[in-house]
Amino acid sequence: MNESLKQELESIFKNIKIIIPEETRTLITVKKEDLLSILKFLKEKEYNHLVLVSCVDWIEEREFELVYILTGYIQGDEEHRDQERLHLIVKIKISRENPKLQTITGIYSNAEPYEREIHELFGIHFEGHPRLTPLLLERDYEIPPFRKDFDTRRYVSDVFDKIPFIQLEKE
């Protein structure tokens, strides 16, 4: 299944790189502008379960890498059993300078909390997202806290050194 899917993807999409490191995983690297059409294509091919969306900050390259993991979710269908075991790992890179990307919630609705989390922790704006409201954090940050240039020591000092120390009286 991997090889036939690889050939089909390469014949349809020109700016794509596909690596099959093992039988149950296929790595697909695409350009930002091709992401939505490739995800739609894969969903039509019954890779209908978005397992995870994650982000990596490649600060030296001044890029973020977004990682989408897909699999088929077909219960009891012996013909598609291999498809259920195959994990497609779709990767794209975007600039750290102006990190914007079109939301995929119209394709995979369960991407909604993943995109909110990535927006909050890395500062990536997902255009067209239904609600990019805070998901985890209670305060605003000068730099999103999962970026590699976030200064954790300074943040801890700025926030927690202002809390007065309470001396307990000895009895």
C-alpha positions in Angstrom: 0.0 0.0 0.0 2.8 2.4 0.9 4.5 2.2 -2.5 1.3 2.6 -4.5 0.2 5.6 -2.4 3.7 7.1 -2.9 3.5 6.7 -6.7 0.0 8.2 -6.8 0.9 11.2 -4.6 4.1 11.9 -6.7 2.1 11.7 -9.9 -0.5 14.3 -8.7 1.6 16.6 -6.5 4.9 18.0 -7.9 6.4 19.7 -4.8 6.4 16.6 -2.6 9.0 14.5 -1.0 8.1 11.0 0.3 10.2 8.7 2.4 9.1 5.2 3.6 11.3 4.5 6.6 9.4 1.4 7.6 6.3 -0.5 6.6 3.9 1.3 9.0 5.2 4.9 8.5 5.4 7.2 5.5 6.9 10.6 5.8 5.5 13.2 3.4 7.1 16.7 3.2 5.1 19.3 1.3 5.1 23.0 0.6 2.9 25.3 2.7 0.7 26.1 -0.3 0.0 22.4 -1.0 -0.9 21.4 2.5 -4.7 21.7 2.2 -5.0 20.0 -1.1 -2.8 17.1 0.0 -4.7 16.6 3.3 -8.0 16.7 1.3 -6.7 14.1 -1.1 -5.5 11.9 1.8 -8.8 12.1 3.6 -10.6 11.1 0.4 -8.2 8.1 0.3 -9.7 7.2 3.7 -6.9 8.5 5.9 -9.7 10.1 7.8 -8.3 10.2 11.4 -6.0 13.1 12.4 -4.0 11.6 15.2 -1.9 14.6 16.1 -0.7 18.0 15.1 2.6 19.2 16.5 5.2 21.9 16.0 9.0 22.1 16.1 10.9 25.3 16.5 14.0 25.2 14.2 15.3 28.5 15.5 18.7 28.3 13.7 16.8 27.9 10.3 14.3 30.6 11.4 11.4 28.2 10.7 8.7 26.2 12.4 7.9 22.7 11.2 4.3 21.5 11.6 3.7 17.8 11.8 0.4 16.2 11.0 -0.1 12.5 11.7 -2.9 10.7 9.9 -4.2 7.2 9.8 -7.1 5.3 8.4 -9.9 4.5 10.9 -11.8 1.6 9.3 -13.3 -0.9 11.7 -13.7 -4.5 10.7 -12.9 -4.1 7.1 -10.3 -6.7 6.3 -9.5 -5.2 2.8 -8.3 -2.0 4.5 -6.5 -3.5 7.5 -3.0 -2.4 6.3 -4.3 1.2 5.9 -5.3 1.2 9.6 -1.8 0.3 10.6 -0.1 2.9 8.3 0.7 6.3 9.8 1.2 9.1 7.4 3.4 11.9 8.7 2.9 15.1 6.8 5.4 17.9 7.4 5.6 21.5 6.3 7.9 24.3 7.2 6.9 28.0 7.7 8.8 31.1 8.5 9.2 32.1 12.2 9.1 35.8 11.1 5.4 35.9 10.1 4.1 32.5 11.2 0.7 32.1 9.4 -1.0 29.1 8.0 -4.5 28.3 6.8 -6.5 26.2 9.3 -7.2 22.6 8.5 -10.3 22.5 10.7 -12.5 22.3 7.5 -10.8 19.0 6.6 -10.2 17.5 10.1 -12.5 19.2 12.7 -10.5 17.6 15.5 -7.5 19.9 14.5 -9.3 22.7 16.4 -7.7 22.2 19.9 -4.3 21.3 18.4 -4.2 24.6 16.4 -5.3 26.6 19.5 -2.5 25.0 21.5 0.1 25.7 18.8 -1.1 29.3 18.4 -0.9 29.8 22.1 2.5 28.1 22.7 4.4 29.0 19.5 2.5 32.1 18.2 1.4 30.6 14.9 -1.7 32.2 13.5 -4.1 29.8 11.8 -6.1 31.8 9.3 -9.8 30.9 9.2 -9.7 29.1 12.6 -13.1 29.3 14.3 -11.7 30.4 17.7 -8.1 31.0 18.5 -8.8 31.7 22.1 -6.4 30.6 24.9 -6.5 27.0 25.7 -3.9 26.4 28.4 -2.2 29.6 29.6 -3.6 32.1 32.0 -1.5 35.1 31.1 0.0 36.9 28.1 3.7 36.4 27.2 6.0 38.7 25.4 7.3 35.7 23.4 5.2 32.5 23.2 6.6 30.1 25.8 7.5 27.1 23.6 9.7 29.1 21.3 13.3 28.4 21.7 14.1 32.1 22.3 11.7 32.3 25.3 13.8 33.1 28.3 12.5 30.8 31.1 14.9 32.1 33.7 13.9 35.7 33.1 10.2 34.8 33.2 10.6 33.0 36.5 12.5 35.9 37.9 10.0 38.5 36.7 7.0 36.6 38.0 8.1 34.7 41.1 10.7 37.1 42.6 7.9 39.6 43.0 6.0 37.3 45.4 6.8 38.3 49.0 8.4 35.6 51.1 6.3 34.6 54.1 8.2 33.8 57.3 6.4 31.3 59.5 6.6 32.0 63.2 8.1 29.3 65.3 6.0 28.2 68.3 
